[in-house]
Amino acid sequence: MTSDMLTSYTPSIFWWQKFINSMLSYSSYRLKSEPLSSIIEKGLDVLLEIPLSTAASFYSLNEGEFVFTSSRFSDKSDNIPFDLIYNKLIDDQIISLVLSSGNIFYYKLEEEAQLITNVIIIPLISPSGVLGVIFVYLVNGQRNYEQFSLSLISAHANQISSFINNYQLRKDIKYLTSVSNQKVAVKTEILNQKKRDIKLILDSINVAVLVIQKDTNIIIDANLAAFNITDSTYDELIGRSRLDFIVDENSKSNWFENYCVDNVETLFKKLNGEIISILTSVTTVNINDNVFYLESFSNITNKKIIEETLNKHTNLLIGISDSTQSLLSVNNFDNAISSALKTLGESAKVDRVFIYENKYEKNSNNVYSSIKFEWVNKNVQSNLNNPLLNNILGKECFQRWYDVLSEEQTLFGLVSQFPENEKSFLELIDIKSLLIVPIITDNQLWGFIGFSDTKRERIWNEVEESILRATASSISGIIQKDRYIKMLEQAKITAEKSDSLKTDFLAQMSHEIRTPVNIIVNYSSLIKEELNESLNADLESYLKSINNASERIVRTIELILNMSEIQKGSYQIISKKINLYKLLNKLHKDFAKRAEANNLDFRLISNVEDTMIELDEHSVFHIFSNLIDNAIKFTPKGNVCISIDEVENNNIIVSVSDTGIGIDEEYLPYIFEPFSQAEHGYSRKFDGNGLGLALVKKYCEINNAQISFTTKKNLGTNFQICFNRN
């Protein structure tokens, strides 16, 4: 059982409006000669106005025992196990605890009794002693109530107790000797008790309650909360028109129609001129056959302030989210910052948002700061070109700013409260309030972001300052990102320039080498012709070595020049229909002598009738020239085969396979890289410069062809080039 008097939850704020009406209506029955059973039943009916209540029962105390006396229901259901619940409360000593404390208690049933899950236990105590106890049965889960609701229920319990007490009093009065005195005493006591009860009800509620004459709008009664909320005394409030407290003059004529809807937010003007926000509801009530307005309202000014603050913080957080999205999604740095400032300015509802960047002199501690970005609200003049704002941190009067920002702290407040030297400067540019947040990059004060107002003195709080620090952090990140991108771009330009210089150097050197090599080749041929008949074996061997070495140099030069052409992007692609078989047949003939000299079985096999295809002939020639050259070079014995086949989608695939030494597995990831050569597999005992396969890969890309290969150490290699006819 919980005994915290049902606090911590507020039902519908004005559920008790109807409850009060029922209480006031119930009190009128005291003026009639009602039987005790009717007084109890009607008292129980009022309690059925409590939310989620389904029934109420009264147990009277008779000679030390509680006796079931009466029950009422909020619907047709009448099968509630009163005795079962009552016995459970007795066994758990709940009722004795309630009576000893004198307070309303709430009891949650551990096992539901036909959907009854909770019971409110209300003791009835009068000056003469305990009269009994009332149980209100609730359905559909737990329901807690705030203090003024409990006070209201307690007030009604006191009213029932007084009714029962008065009923017994009327019985005693019958024994008075004078009938006239009896009537006077009863009537006087009833009227006095009624006034006390109404006053008790009103004063027990901690929201303002006004009783207003319908025809005149005059306030005739109020509770203590009304005096407290309106800062009025009894004489100041009672007798004054309710219209005096309405702010909007145009709504005074139909104020009741506007306020009779539950939970209306409006303004209330106090007598001292202060305007507060209230949540109000007005209804009519019949007292002694007279109709009055009954208004209930609470002061929600603080609540409105909290809501506005929360909304402001929420807007700031949304603004940070949107601005961060801009910073991350917009590729152009300047556009990203400008978009972010606009979003932040509109979210923070300021007049100006600006970013300053610091420049540091290399050989001194001097700093030069200048405004780099700015967003201004409409009708606010831009300061981008204002000479007064150049090098603001370099000014002597702003040394404090530099010191604070360098410590990664913020500056915010009303300009009127800034030091005099700063204040006089800021007033020149019409700034009334300011918040400055440092932007730190690479552990140095890169600059700062500022938010200023020119038309109002805005009070910045620590929450807003923390939120906007997050913004500065995001901007710091994008600044560093932009800086790194520029560094990478510069590094790329440098690398490309270096690569271009290397390529140009190789091309130039190749041209320089080609000329003397051609002379050597030509003169060696002339010498061979001149000495044709007198050549001995040694001299012929020397001339052959000169010729082979020269051809090797020429081939290397051609590879370098071709690679240079590809890397510089100067290669001219000439696509035309070529006969692929005819091209491969020419290469087969060119390499046939080398293959025969190595005792290799060298074949060309075509399984395709139509080998016409649109390609760049020069590059395709070099693709297979390099592959065939490698196949023959790295095959000490066995065979080399060129095959042409047709695959799906009418594509042509050309394979160059051999039974040579294969390629070492460790070298496979680098096979198409320029100047790369295997330490194992393609051994250094074979000549080569590592450009052949790199060029093959590049030439395949030029012809939109796919290259693949399979290899196995000491068993051979198979390169496949797939050409797309489409």
DRENKOLZA-53564 format. One record per residue: residue in one letter; x, y, z of N, C-alpha, C in turn. Coordinates in pm, whole numbers, plus 50000, padded with zeros to 5 digits. Layout:
# residues N
aXYZXYZXYZ...
# end
This chain:
# residues 726
m500854988050000500005000050000500875012450000t500475022249921501195035049921500415044950005s501165052750080500515062450170501015076450143d501375079050017501905092249981500805101649934m499545098249975498375106849949498195109449800l498435099349722498045099349580498715110249498t499925114549540500565125449465501335120349346s501875129549271502795127549157502115125949023y500765126149016500135125648884498965135148882t498805142548775497715152048762496725147048658p495495143548700494475140048600494125152548521s493125151648437492705163348360492575175148454i493225186148419493415196948515492105201748576f491005201448503489735206748553488685195848571w489115183548601488125173148629487305176748752w487965184048842487305187248968486315198948953q486245205148831485265215848810483855210448833k483605198848772482295192548790482145187448932f483275183248990483265178249127482815189449222i483345201649202482955213049287481475216049271n481015216049145479585218549121478725208449196s479145195849192478375185349259478405187249410m479575191749462479675194249606478735205649649l478755216449567477895227749602476425223949592s476105216049492474715211449478474345202349595y475285194149634475035184749746474775192349876s475505203649893475345211050019473935216550036s473225219049924471865224649935470885214849998y471205201949995470295192150053470225193450205r471165200450264471145202250410469995211250453l469445218750359468345227650394467015220250393k467035207850347465805200150340465805189250447s464695183550469464595172750568464855159450498e466125157250466466505145050397466785134050498p466415121450467466785110250555468295107950546l468825101150647470255098650653470725090350532s469935080650489470315072350375470475080750249s469595090350229469675098950111470915107850118i471215113050239472405121550255473665113650220i473725101150267474915092950240475015089650091e473885085550028473915081649887474305093349797k473735105049826474075116649744475525120849765g476035118849887477445121449912478355112049835l477925099249825478685089549746478645093049598d477495098349551477375101949409478415112449369v478675121849461479675132149432481055125649410l481375115749492482665109149481482815101449350l481705098149287481775091149158482225100349044e482395113349075482965122548975484485120748963i485095113349058486535110949051486835102548927p487835106248848488155098548726488405083848755l487865075048670488035060548673487275053748787s486485061648863485705055248971484505048048910t484215036248967483075028448918482025026049025a482435027749153481485025749263482035031949389a481135034449485481535039549616480635033049721s481215029649836480425023349943480755029750076f479775029250169479945035250301479725024550408y480725023450497480625014550613480545023350737s479445022650809479275030750931479835023251051l480305030951147480825024951271479685023851371n479355011651408478225009151498478695000051610e478815005951731479234998651850480544991151827g481524998451769482864992951755483084984451632e482044982251549482194974351429481724982251307f482384979851191481984986451068480894978051001v479834984950962478674978250904478414984250766f478304975350663477984980050528476634987050532t476604999650488475405007750500474805011250365s475665015350271475125019750143476205019050036s475775018549906476705018649793476045025449674r476875031149587476385037549465477315033549350f476775033549227477535028949110477495039649001s478585040048926478645049548815478035043748688d477765030648685477105024348571476165013648623k475735004848534474754994648570475354983448653s476704982548654477344971448724477064972048874d476654960748932476404960249076476954947349136n477924941349069478464928649117479864930149175i480194941749231481514943949291481584936249422p482634928549446482764920649570483164929349688f482194937149739482504946249851483084938749971d482444927850008482874920550127484284914950110l484574909849990485894904149965486974914749981i486734926549923487724937349932487814942450076y486644943750141486624948750280487424939250371n487194926350358487894916650443489394916950416k489774918850289491194919850256491824931950326l491114943150328491634955350393491704953650545i490754946450600490774943750745491954934650778d492124923850699493204914350726494574920950715d494724930050623496004936950605496164948850698q495174950950790495194961850889495304975550822i494674976450704494714989050631493754999150693i492554994550728491535003950779491975010050911s492585002150997493045007551126494125018051104l494985015551005496045025150974495455038250921v494425037050836493765048850780493135057150892l492425050650981491725057851088492715064251185s493845057651209494815063251304495515075451246s495675075651113496345087051051495375098451020g494115094750995493125104750960493255109950818n494085103550736494325108050599493685098750496i493475104050377493015095950265494175086950221f493835074350196494855064850151494455058550019y495515054149949495305047449820495835033149834y495035023449790495435009449804495315002649669k496394996349626496404989049499496254974349528l495224968249472494964954049495496044945649428e496614936149503497614927249445496984918049342e495754913649369495004905449274493744913049237e493524914749107492364922349062491074915149101a490124922849148488824917349187487784922149087q487554914148983486594917648878486864931748822l488084933748776488534946148712488754957648810i488434955848937488714966349035490174964949073t490964975049039492414973949061492904982849176n492124993149212492585002749314491405007249399v491715011049522490675015749614491185028249684i490335038749687490635050549768489865048949899i490555050150010489955048050143489855061750211i488615065950241488375079450295487755078150433p488475082250538487885081450672486895092950695l485795090450766484825100750805484965102850956i485505114550989485785117451130485135130851165s484425131051276483785143351325484315146451464p484005158051514484465161351650484015151151754s482955144251727482455134351823483125120751807g483925119151700484615106451683484505101251541v484895088451523484855082151391483425078451356l482955082751237481605079751192481585067451101g482695065251027482735053950935483855055850834v483745048050726484775048850623484105046850487i484625054150385484105053150248485185047050161f484755037950071485665031949973485215036249833v486155041549755485895044949615486695034949530y486005027649443486615016649367486965021649227l488225019649188488725024549059489045012948965v488985015948837489305005848735490425010948645n490965001848565491915005248457493225011048507g493825005148607495185009048646495255019948750q496465023448787496725032848895496465047248853r495925055048944495675069348919496075077149043n497045085849032497485094149144496995108449125y496925115849234496355129349231497275139049303e497245151749255498035161749321497325166749447q498035175649519497595179149653496235186049654f495995195149556494735202449565493555193249536s493755182749454492685173149429492375165249556l493425161449628493245154149755492525162949857s492905175849857492245185149950490765186249919l490455185949790489055186749747488275174449794i488855162549774488195150149820488035150349971s489075155050040489025155750187487945165650233a487815176750159486795186650194485395180650182h485195172850077483885166450062483635156050171a484695148950211484555139350322484155146550450n484775158250472484395166250590482945170750580q482525173950454481145178250434480165166950466i480475154750421479615143350451479575140950602s480765141950665480815140050811479935150250883s480015162750836479215173150901477725170850877f477365165650758475955162750729475415152050823i476245141250836475815130550927475715135851069n476695144051106476695149951242475465158851260n475155166851156473995175751165472685167851170y472685156751099471485148251105471245143551248q472335139151311472195134851451471835146751540l472365158651503472035170651580470555173951570r470005172351448468565175151433467725165751519k468185153551530467465144051616467495148651761d468655153651803468775158351942467945170851966i467865179451859467135192051876465645189651897k465145178551845463725175351861463305174752008y464325171952089464015170752232464015184252303l464285195052228464235208252292462785211452330t462615218352435461275221452485460545231152397s461275240352336460625250652255460775246952109v459635244652042459655241351899460235252751818s459895265051853460405276551777461915277851792n462405275751915463855276351937464565265251859q463865253551855464435242351781464635245951634k463605252251572463695255851431464775266251408v464815276151496465825286651479467225280751492a467415272151589468735266351613469175257851494v468235249851443468575241251329468945249651207k468105259651175468345267951057469645275651068t469885281351187471115288951207472345280151191e472255268451253473395259351245473645254751102i472555251951028472695247350889473335258250803l472855270650817473395281650737474855284250770n475185284350897476575286650937477495275450888q476965263150900477775251950856477995252250706k476945256350633477055257250488478145267250448k478165278750514479185288750483480575283450514r480685276550626481995271050662482445260450560d481485252450516481815241850420482275247550287i481555257650237481925263750109483305270250119k483535277050230484825283550249485945273250258l485655262150325486635251450337486975245750200i485935243850119486135238449984487015247749901l486685260449898487405269949815488855271549860d489055272549992490405275050043491305262850037s490715251050022491515238850015492095236649876i491665244549778492135243149640493275252949616n494385247949559495535256849539495585262949400v494465262949327494315271249208493265281749239a493325292749165492405303749194490985299949157v490045303149246488615301049220487895314149248l487135318749147486345330949162484875327549145v484035333149234482575332249219482115345949170i481445346249051481145358748982479655359648955q479055371148984477655373248950477485373348799k476485365848754476305364148611475945377248543d475025384548598474495396448529475455408248535t476215409648644477045421648663478535419148643n478955406548635480365402748626481165406748749i480475409248860481145413148984481625400749057i482865401349108483435390249186482875391249327i482155380649370481535381049503482265372349604d483115363149556483865354849650485085349249578a486085345349657487315339749602488005331649710n488875322949669489625315149767490995321349789l491745315449882493055320949916493995320949796a493925310249715494805309449597494555321049502a493305325349489492985336549400493655349349449f493625351549580494285363549634495795362849612n496365350949629497825349449613498245351349467i497515344849375497905345549234497735359649178t496675366749222496425380249169497115391149250d497825387349359498485397149447497485407649496s496295403049537495235412149581494805408849723t494305419149790493685416849920492195414149900y491505410650007490075407950000489325420349951d489645431750007488945444049970489255448249827e490465445049777490825448849640490165440049535l489925427449569489405418049469487895416649475i487345414649593485905412449607485165425549578g484165424649491483385436349453483875443049326r485005438349271485525443949148485025435749029s484875442148913484395435148794485495426148738r485095414548696486055405148633486645411248506l485905420348441486375426648318487615435148341d487825439848466488985448248495490305440748476f490245427648474491465419648469491725413748329i490875417248233491035412148097491895421848017v492925416647949493875425047876493295430047745d492685421247669492165424647536490805431547550e490745444147517489505451747530488405445947442n488765440847326487755436047231487075423147278s487695416047370487135403247413486315404347541k486195416247598485475417647724483995414747709s483405417947593481965416247576481545401547573n482405392947530482045378747522483065370147596w483535374947709484575367947783484115354247830f482875352947875482405340047924482405329647812e481915333647694481885324247581483305319647544n484275328747559485655325047525486295315847628y485915317947756486565310647864485825298047907c484605296047860483825284647910484305271447850v485205272247751485835260047699486955256147795d487065243247826488075238747921489485242347877n490295246147975491735248247955492035258547847v491605270847869491875281747776493095289547826e494085291447740495235299747775494935314247739t495115323147836494855337247811495725345547904l495515358747901496305367847983495445373848094f496075376448208495395382248324496195394448368k495505405948377496175418448416495935420848565k497015420548644496895423048787496605437848812l496225440848933495925454748969497155463648961n498345457548981499585465448973500085467248830g499315462148732499675463548591500445451848533e500945443048618501675431448568500735422048495i501205416648384500395407448303500985393448315i500135383848350500575370048363499765361248268s500295349548239499575339648158498835330248252i497565327448218496785318248301496135307648213l495835296348277495055285648215493725285348290t492615288548221491365290948291490225282748232s489165281448312487925275148268486785281048350v485685284148282484525290448349483285281948322t482485280248425481215273048411480165280248495t478935276148480477865281948563477545272448676v477105278048789476735270048905475495276248969n474605267649019473355272049083473495271049233i473425282449299473505282749445472265289849498n471445282149574470215287749632469335293849523d469205286449412468365290549300468865303049227n470115306749252470745317849180471895312549096v472045317648972473075312948881474295322248891f475465316048907476735323348916477725317348816y478745325548784479885320048710480905315048811l481435303248785482515297848868483745296448778e484775304648805485995304248724487125298348805s487875289448740489055283348802490235285748709f491335290848763492505293148679493785291648759s494865288848687496185287548749497165296148672n498205300448741499245308748682500225299748606i500285301448474501195293248392502305301748331t502575313448393503615322248338504965315248336n505325309048449506615301948453506625290448353k505485283648343505405272548248505615277648105k505005289148073505165294847939506615298747914i507255304348016508665308148003509515295647975i509225284848052509965272448033509725266947893e508455267347849508135262247715508855270347607e508845283647623509535292047525511035289347524t511605287347644513035284347653513345271047587l512495261047616512705247947555512575248647404n511575256247357511395257747212512615264547149k513125274547221514295281747170515505272547163h515685264447268516805255047268516615244247162t515355239847146515075229747043515385235246904n514975247646881515265253946750516775255146727l517495258246835518945259146823519545245646787l519065235146855519575221746827519255217446685i518035220646641517675217546502518555225346406g518805238046441519675246246358521085240646348i521595235746461522935229646461522935217246373s521885209146387521785197046305521765200546156d520915210346121520805214245979522095220645928s522715228946013523955235445970525075225245955t525115215346045526125204746034525915196845906q524625194545872524325187545747524845195545627s524665208845634525165217345525526675216345516l527335216645632528785216045632529305203045573l528565192145598529025179145553528645176245409s527505181945363526985178145232527405187545119v527675200145152528055209745047529555208745024n529945206344899531355204144868532165217044872n531575227944826532285240744825532355246344967f533575248945015533775253245154533035266245185d533205276345100532565289345126531045287945126n530495280445032529045278545026528535270945148a529315261145195528925253345312528845262245436i529865270645456529875279545573528735289645564s528525295545449527465305545432526095299445459s525865287445408524595280545432524415277545579a525485273145645525415269945788525105282445871l525735293745838525495306145914524045310745899k523515309645779522115313545756521175305045841t521405291945843520565282945924520685286146072l521895288646119522115291846260521465305046298g521625315046213521055328246243519545327746254e518915320646161517455319746164516975311446282s517705300946319517325292546432517505299946565a518615307146577518895314446701518125327546711k517515331646596516745344146593517605356046637v518785357146577519675368446604519715377146479d520355388946493520445398246380521655395446291r522715389946352523935388146273524715376146327v525265368146233526205357446267527445359646181f528615359046241529835362046166530975353146212i531935351346124533125343346155534365351646125y535265352346223536555358946207537645348446194e538635351246109539795342546094541035349946139n541905343046213543155348946260544315345546167k545195355146148546435353046076547575356646170y548565347746183549665349946276550945353046199e551665363346246552955366546185553975356146229k554785351546134555695340446161556745343846266n557285355646260558415359146347558015367546468s556715368046499556275375746615554995369446670n554535374746780553295369946840552085377946795n552275386546698551185394946652550135386646578v548875390246600547765383446533546945393746457y546555389846337545705398546257544405391046231s543295396746274541995390046258541125398146163s540415391146077539525397945983538245389845967i537165397045940535885390345922535875383245787k535535370345790535645362045670534265358245615f533305355545705531955351845663530955359445750e529765361945692528735369045768527355365845711w526395364445803524975363945766524265374645848v523395382545783522645392845855521165391145827n520375394345927518925394245913518505405945823k517285404945772516815415845686516775428945765n517015439645697517045453145753518225455345847v519225446445844520435448145923521605450145828q522395460345855523495463745765524665454145783s525265450145672526405441045676527655448345726n528525440845795529775446545844530995440845771l530755433545662531865427245592532915437445546n532475449045504533395459245453533585470845550n533235468545676533385479045776534835479345824p535585490145795537015490545833537225490145984l536215494246061536355493946207536545479746260l536055469846184536075456146234537255448046184n538145454246108539365447346068540325446246185n540945434746197541955432346302541435435646441i540225430546471539595434046599540385428546717l540945416446704541715410846816543075417446831g543495424546727544765431646737544645445046807k543405449446832543205462346900543485460647049e544065470647107544435469947249543235467847339c542095473747300540915472947387540285458947388f540725450347294540155436947289541175426147326q542195430147400543175420347446542505409847534r541505414047611540765404547698540105393647613w539535397547500538885387847413539895377147368y541045381747323542045372347274542485362747385d542675367847505543105359547617542045349047652v540775353547657539685344247693539485333747585l539445338047460539205328647350540365318847335s541585323447361542735314447352542665303447456e541995306047566541785295947669540575287247639e540035288647517538875280847470537635283547554q537515296047603536345300347677535485309347588t534225311047628533325319447549533115333047617l532635342447536532275355747585530815358247549f529985361547648528605364747614528015373847722g527025381547680526355390447774525825402847706l525315412047786524825424847736526005434347719v526025441247608527125450547581527185461347689s526035465047742525995475447846526755471347972q527025458147987527735453248105529185449648073f529635452047949531015449247912531925460247970p533235457647976534165468248018533995480647930e534295492147987533975504847922534635506247785n535905501947771536585503647642535955494747534e535545482747572534875473947476533475479147446k532795483647549531425488447535531345500247437s532235509947451532185521747365532415518047219f533285508247195533535503947056532325496646999l531755487247073530625479347025529385487847003e529225498047084528065506847065528175514746935l529415517146889529605524146762529015516246645i529055502946656528515494546548527165488846587d526535495246686525125492546720524895477946760i525725472746851525535459146904525085460347049k523985453747081523415454547216523715442047299s523745430347235524105418047306524955409447214l525765400847276526805394147198527145380647260l527435370847174527985358147218529105354447122i530315352147177531495348947096531995335147138v532165326047041532635312447068533915310146989p534985305247054536255303146983536175291346886i536915292446776537085281346681538545276946691i538745264646737540085259446760540405248846655t541525250546588542005240246495543485237846522d543865225146525545265221346551545795227946677n544925228146783545295233646914545675248446910q545135255646812545415269946802544105277346775l544035289846822542845298046800542805302146653w542015294746575541885298046432541095310946412g540125313146501539265324946492538085323346586f536955329146553535785327846639534515330146558i533415324746611532085327146554531305335546653g530605345646603529885354846690528415355946654f527565358146755526135360146737525785373246807s525185382646732524915395746792523495400346760d522975408846848521675415246829521875430246828t521175436846738521285451346727520035458546775k518945450946799517675457446832517155454046970r517775444447037517285440747169518455435947254e518265436647385519275431647477518915417347514r519505408147445519205393947462520055388247574i519415380647663520135374147771520485359947726w521755357547702522215344147666522395336047794n522045323347789522255314747906523295304147875e523675296747978524745286947964524355275447872v523075272047869522635261247782522845265247636e522415277447602522595282347465524075283347431e524875287747528526315288747505526915274947476s526455264647550526965251047527526545245847390i525295248847352524805244247222525625250547109l525905263547121526625270447014528115266947014r528625262247126529995257047127530095244847036a529025236847034528995225246945529065229646800t528415240846770528465246246634529895250046596a530575256746688531965260746662532825248446638s532535237646712533295225246694533065219546554s531805220046507531505215046372532215223446266i532205236646285532875245446189534375243046192s534925240646312536345237446323536675224946243g535795214946252536005202546178535995204846028i535055212945979534985215245834536155223745787i536645232745874537825240745838539045231645823q539215222545919540335213245910540185204245788k538945199845763538695191445646539085198945518d538665211645508538995219645390540505221445378r541165223545493542615225445491543295212645442y542835201045492543445188445450543185185745302i541975189145256541655187145114542595195445027k542805208045068543705216644991545135211344993m545545205945110546885200245119547005188045028l545955179845027545965168044940545975172044793e545175182244761545145186944622546515192144580q547165199544670548495204744639549505193344624a549355183344717550255171844708550025164244579k548755163344538548435156544413549045164044294i548905177344297549465185444188550985183644182t551605183744303553055181944309553455168244256a552655157944299552965144344255552785143044104e551665148944056551425148243911552505155643834k552935167043890553995174643825555285166543823s555575160043940556775151743949556695140143852d555495133843846555305122543755555435127043610s554905139043583555015144443448556465147243412l557215152843510558635155343486559375142343459k559005131943539559655119043519559335113443381t558065114543342557645109443211558345117143099d558375130343114559045138643011560535135143004f561115132943123562545129643127562805116443055l561965106343085562135093343021561955094442869a560925101942830560685103542686561855110442619q562365121042684563495128542627564735119742618m564995112542729566165103742729566025092642625s564805087742609564575077142511564885082042371h564435094242342564745100042211566255101842195e566895106342304568335108542298569085095442278i568595084742339569255071642328568995065342192r567765067242141567385060642016568315064641901t568675077241894569495082041781570845074941774p571655074841880572945067541870572765052441852v571685046841911571465032541894571175029341748n570365037741685570075035741542571365036441458i572265045541496573545046841424574365034041441i574365028841568575115016441595574565004941511v573215003941507572584993141431572924994441282n572805006541231573065008641087574525005441052y575455010641135576875008441104577274993841122s576664987041220576974972741237576494964841116s575364968941060574874962240938575804964740821l576324977140807577244980440699578554972640713i579024971740837580274964240861580094949540821k578904944140858578634930040826578614927940675e578014937640602577954936440455579344937740393e580154947140443581484949440389582394937340412l582224930940526583104919740562582424906340541n581414906140456580574894340442581394881840412e582344882940315583094871140274584244867840369s584744878240437585894875940526585524874540674l584194873240705583754871940845584144858340900n584814858441013585044845841082583954843941189a583964832641253582904829141350582854838841467d583994842641518584004851741634583454865441597l583914870641480583454884041440581954883941412e581464873041352580024872141325579234871641456s579814864741554579154864041686579124877641752y580214885541736580254898941796579204908041732l579114907441599578144915941530576714911941567k576474898841584575144894241623574784899341764s575774899341853575534904341990575214919241989i575974926541900575694941041888574264943141839n573854935341743572514936741685571424933341788n571624922141862570634918141964570524928742075a571664933542120571654943742226570974956442179s571234960042052570624972141997569114970641988e568674958841942567234956441933566574957042072r567284951542170566764951942308566604966442356i567634974542324567554988642365566414995742293v566294992942160565224999242083563864995242138r563704982142173562424977442229562134984342362t563154985542446562964992442575562545006842554i563205013442458562875027442429561435028542381e561015019242295559635019642245558635017842359l558935008942451558045006742566557955019442652i559105025642674559125037942756558325048942688l558545050342556557815060742483556315058042482n555935045442466554515041942467553885044742604m554605040742712554095043242847554005058242873s554985065742828554975080342845553765086342775e553485081342657552345086342581551035083642654i550925071642712549715068042787549565076842911q550635078142988550565085543114550285100443091k550815105942984550565120142955549205122442892g548535111642854547215112842795547255117742653s548395116342588548535121442451548335110642346y548025098542391547835087642295546555090042215q546645089142084545505091541996544875078141959i543645076042001542935063641972542295064741834i542565054841752541965054441617541215041241604s539915041741621539105029641616538665026941473k538785014341433538335010341299538134995241298k537454990541197537224976241182538534969541141i538964959841217540174952341183539864937441187n540664929841113540564915241114541534910141219l540954905841334541794901941447542664889841413y542104880541336542904868741299544094872741212k543854881941120544924886441029546054893041109l545684901241210546694908041293547504897741371l546814887841430547504877741510548354868541421n547894866141299548654857741207549984864341170k549954877641152551194884941122552174883641238l551664885341363552524883841480553064869641490h552234859941456552684846041461553874843841368k553794849641251554894848341156556134855541206d555944867641267557084875541315557854868141424f557124860841512557774854141626558104839441597a557764834941479557954820741449559414816541458k560324824941406561744821441407562274820441549r561864829741636562334829241776561844816441844a560574812841817560024800741877560764788341825e561044788341696561744776941637563154775841694a563814787541714565164787341771565164781441911n564054782741984563934777442121563314763542123n563114757742004562514744441992561114743642055l560314754242034558954754742088557944751541980d556864744842021555734742541932554854755041939f554874763241837554214776441835553054776041737r551804777641789550634776141704549674788141718l548884790041609547774799641607546514791941568i545504791641654544274784141630543094793641638s542224793741537541024802141538539784793441528n538874795041623537594787841624536434797241589v536774808541527535774818741493535894821741345e534764821341277534774824041133534954839041105d534154847241175534204861741153534984868241265t536164873041237536994879641341537124894641317m536184900241241536174914741220535614921641346i536324931541394535894938541516536504952541516e535774961941576536234975941577537134978141697l538424981041669539414982841775540434993241731d541304997041827542455005341795543604995941759e543934995441633544854985141582546234986041645h546764998141657548124999741709548244993841850s547304997441939547384992642077547134977642086v546204972342004545944958042006547174950241959f547854955541857549084949241809550094948041922h550244958842001551224958642109550784949842225i549464948542247548984939442351549534925342326f549304920142204549674906342176551164904942146s551784915742098553234915342077553944913042210n553504920042315554114918542447553804904942508l552534900442496552164887642555552894876042487i552994876342352553684865642280555174865842311d555734878042318557154879342350557464873242486n556624876242587556814870742722556654855542721a555624850742649555374836342648556574828742593i557154833842484558324827042424559534828642515k559714840642571560874843442655560914834342778f559734832042842559704824842969559274810142954t559414804942832559094790742811560334783742757p561114777442845562344770742800562054758942707k560904752142730560564740842643559054738742648g558564731842545557134729342541556464736442426n555384743842457554654750342348554104763742390v553814771942291553124784842305551984784742205c550764788042252549584787242165548764800042172i548384804942053547454816342043546134810641992s545034812642067543734807342025542684818342026i541784817541925540684827241913539374819641928d538524823942024537254817142049536144827542062e534934822742044533744831342060533034827442187v532654837142266531954834442392530574840942387e529864840542497528504845842501528454860542462n527284864742416527054878442368527904881842245n528324871042172529064872942048530424879542069n530944879042192532244884842221533364875342178i534554881242155535714873342114536734873242227i537264861442255538304860242357539544854242294v540684860542315541974856142261542834851642378s543354839542369544204834042475545624832442424v546594836242509548004833742483548514825142598s548724812442569549104803042675550464797142647d551154793042755552464786942741552654776342847t553704768642833554054758342932555354762143002g555494775143025556754780343078556864779643229i557654788843284558024788343427556924793443519g555884799843464554804805143547555214817443625i554284822443706554524834843782554424831643930d555374836444006555384834044150554174840744215e553564833944312552314838744375552494852144444e553644854544504553884867044576553914879044483y554184876544356554294887544261552954891244196l551954882544209550684884444138550034898144164p550004903644289549354916844310550024928244235y551274926444191552024937444130552264935243980i551594925543923551934921143787551714931943683f550734940843705550434951143605550994964843643e551864965543745552444978243784553684981143700p553874993843658555044997243575556354994543648f557334989543574558704987043622558784976243729s557694968743750557744957943849558214945143782q559044937543856559544924743807559584915043923a559334902743892559294892543998560694889144045e560794887644175562054882544229562164867444204h560994861044199560954846744168559954845044055g560074834543978559164832343867559794837843742y559444850343707560124856843594561484861543646s562424852843644563704855343709564504866143637r565384872243710566234882743652567254877343551k567304864143535568184859043430567584861743293f566274865943291565644870043165565674885143156d565874890243036565894904643020564464910143031g564364923043049563064929543060563144941643151n562144950343136562134962743216560874964543298g559954955143293558744956143374557674965143319l557784969043193556784977843134555784970443045g556144958443001555334951442903553904948942949l553724942243064552374939143112551634951643157a552364961643209551714974343247551094980743123l551804980543012551254986042888550104977642835v550224964442848549124955642806547844959442878k547944961443011546774965343091546194978643043k547044988543018546585001742972545935000742834y546544993042745545994991742611544654984142612c544504974842704543204967942719542124977942760e542464986742853541504996842899541105006042783i542085009542699541795018142584540765011642491n540844998442476539944991142386538734985142458n538534989342585537394984242663537394968942666a538584963442677538734948842683539084944642825q538704932342862538984927142996540114917042987i541114918643073542244909543077542194901143204s542474888443190542554879443304543644869343277f544054862043380545114852343360545034841443467t545594830243434545794819243529547244814843515t547834810743625549244806843622549524796843732k550504788843710550934779343812552434777443797k553094777943910554554777543909555054765043835n555974767243734556644756743656555694748943565l554424753343553553484746543464552974755643353g553194768443367552814777343259551814788143298t551504796643198550624808243220549684809543101n548464814243130547464816343023546844830143041f547114839342950546494852642950545304852442854q544164858442898542964859042815542504873442802i542274877742677541784891142648540404889742585c539394895742649538014894842599537634908142535f537274907542403536874919542330535354919542312n534764931142332533314932642322532964937142180r532234928842109531844932641973530854944241974n530094945542083529044955742088529604969142133
# end
